[in-house]
Amino acid sequence: MSQYRIEQIDDRLSLVDCWDDFSPLAVDFGSSSMRYRLEHLSAKNEMLIKAVGANRTYTILDMTAGLGKDAFILAAFGCEVYLKERSKVLYLLLSDGLRRASQNPDLQSIVARMHLFFGDSCEGLEGVERFDAAMIDPMFAVKKKSALASGEMQILQSYIGGNLTPENLLSTAFDMGIPRIAVKRALRDTTTYSDRSPVYSLKGRSSRFDIFMQQGI
Ligand SMILES: C[S@@+](CC[C@H](N)C(=O)[O-])C[C@H]1O[C@@H](n2cnc3c(N)ncnc32)[C@H](O)[C@@H]1O
């Protein structure tokens, strides 16, 4: 029996791990945790907004779409967000979550600002002239016992694999002339970057953003 299965559970496309007891993974922008974040949305409460230097008119490239949560927060703030995801399964789960949110009157104006593409972000993204900022959130290792009630990061990590390197994505963002690039890392990750150094880092409780800047093209 293969480890993973894609299943329709209630109205949601879900990834099920048949070998472990993780909850099925699905994208739900209407969940209570996302509603809480929406109700308290501000640059003060969301480090991500500060990390990309967002103002509400920004166009942002999310190079590692995953479950689309970061992109959703930026879109809720008012940004236009282009997301790219290279895993077909994650792309399908996220497309399904976006489709359901687009039918929810409270969420539809937000997800209308999220534009999802399938493929490897190292190949760039055609069709958008200029991004104000990029965001890179490669998978980093999560501890099994960490306070992630749903276990969604655990199943995501188990499916995608942990500790992906941001180097190629960072180079691509630089080659695209994107003026500001925020890379999410585990707080105490000491891995250094080979070609360049962040201008500064923003630190949260368990993660940080390394901020890179260049003159925009
Ligand atoms: C930790 S998850 C991102 C979570 C996301 N920030 C969120 O808020 O839900 C990392 C995702 O990046 C994707 N990914 C990694 N490298 C990529 C690449 N080169 N191009 C596109 N997607 C990539 C993985 O497939 C995975 O779904």
The ligand as a Tripos MOL2 file, in Angstrom:
@<TRIPOS>MOLECULE
LIG
   27    29     1     0     0
SMALL
NO_CHARGES

@<TRIPOS>ATOM
      1 C1          6.9210   25.1270    3.8880 C.3       1 LIG1
      2 S1          5.9530   24.9920    2.4490 S.3       1 LIG1
      3 C2          5.4140   26.6680    2.2210 C.3       1 LIG1
      4 C3          4.2980   27.0330    3.1410 C.3       1 LIG1
      5 C4          3.6720   28.3480    2.7560 C.3       1 LIG1
      6 N1          4.5510   29.4620    3.0210 N.3       1 LIG1
      7 C5          2.3490   28.5490    3.4700 C.2       1 LIG1
      8 O1          2.1420   29.6360    4.0340 O.co2     1 LIG1
      9 O2          1.5200   27.6380    3.4420 O.co2     1 LIG1
     10 C6          7.1240   24.8530    1.1550 C.3       1 LIG1
     11 C7          6.4890   24.6260   -0.1960 C.3       1 LIG1
     12 O3          7.3720   25.0970   -1.1920 O.3       1 LIG1
     13 C8          7.3050   24.2300   -2.2790 C.3       1 LIG1
     14 N2          8.5560   24.4120   -3.0460 N.ar      1 LIG1
     15 C9          9.8240   24.1260   -2.6400 C.ar      1 LIG1
     16 N3         10.7070   24.4510   -3.6030 N.ar      1 LIG1
     17 C10         9.9880   24.9690   -4.6340 C.ar      1 LIG1
     18 C11        10.3230   25.4790   -5.9190 C.ar      1 LIG1
     19 N4         11.6050   25.4920   -6.3420 N.pl3     1 LIG1
     20 N5          9.3320   25.9480   -6.7250 N.ar      1 LIG1
     21 C12         8.0320   25.9190   -6.3070 C.ar      1 LIG1
     22 N6          7.6450   25.4140   -5.0980 N.ar      1 LIG1
     23 C13         8.6100   24.9500   -4.2780 C.ar      1 LIG1
     24 C14         7.1540   22.8580   -1.6580 C.3       1 LIG1
     25 O4          6.6090   21.9330   -2.5820 O.3       1 LIG1
     26 C15         6.2170   23.1640   -0.5030 C.3       1 LIG1
     27 O5          4.8810   22.9990   -0.8720 O.3       1 LIG1
@<TRIPOS>BOND
     1     1     2 1
     2     2     3 1
     3     2    10 1
     4     3     4 1
     5     4     5 1
     6     5     6 1
     7     5     7 1
     8     7     8 2
     9     7     9 1
    10    10    11 1
    11    11    12 1
    12    11    26 1
    13    12    13 1
    14    13    14 1
    15    13    24 1
    16    14    15 ar
    17    14    23 ar
    18    15    16 ar
    19    16    17 ar
    20    17    18 ar
    21    17    23 ar
    22    18    19 1
    23    18    20 ar
    24    20    21 ar
    25    21    22 ar
    26    22    23 ar
    27    24    25 1
    28    24    26 1
    29    26    27 1
@<TRIPOS>SUBSTRUCTURE
     1 LIG1         1 GROUP 0 **** ****
